[in-house]
Amino acid sequence: MKINITDVLSIENMTAERRIDPGIDTFCSKLGSFPITGKTPFTLHLENRENKQLLISGETDVTVAVPCDRCLEEVPVRFRITIDRTVPIGDTDDGEEAEDTGYLAGTSLDVDRLIHDEILVNWPMKVLCSEGCKGICRKCGVNLNHESCACDRTEPDPRMAAIQDIFNQFKEV
């Protein structure tokens, strides 16, 4: 959802609060697309500080359905999004390059992009449906949390692979 913030940018030391319902329905990254199953509206606080900086702040909760890393069942992962950004307004006097925000283009603020960036930064390294998740069988693909299979799941020691190859060469057919 993009909102127009011309009023805040045009008046020095102006503050404004906007109640925003996030319009983001899926989270897309290089890992894939994940549905957003829950989101709460939030109050976005905007403040023009002496026509030099724009302060953007707000908090919301977003729940994303992420597959378990072991069994691939969807797990609701809750993200507490806290937005607290300060963006320079206009030309910077310091000679520093203005950072590429991606969420602020002219007088338009892309709230969904702000939320997307915060989810991306806070994405968990590993998602499990439970600590005792058994995963899926590597041979038949059955979810071992719900049923068992008759597959042989013993894995030989990889250090013994060379010796195993020798035995397989001399095995009778």
Secondary structure, 3 states (H helix, E strand, C coil): CEEECHHHHHCCCCEEEEEECCCCCEEEECCEEEEEEEECCEEEEEEEECCCEEEEEEEEEEEEEEECCCCCCEEEEEEEEEEEEEEECCCCCCCCCCCCCCCEECCEEEHHHHHHHHHHHCCCCCCCCCCCCCCECCCCCCECCCCCCCCCCCCCCHHHHHHHHHHHHCCCC
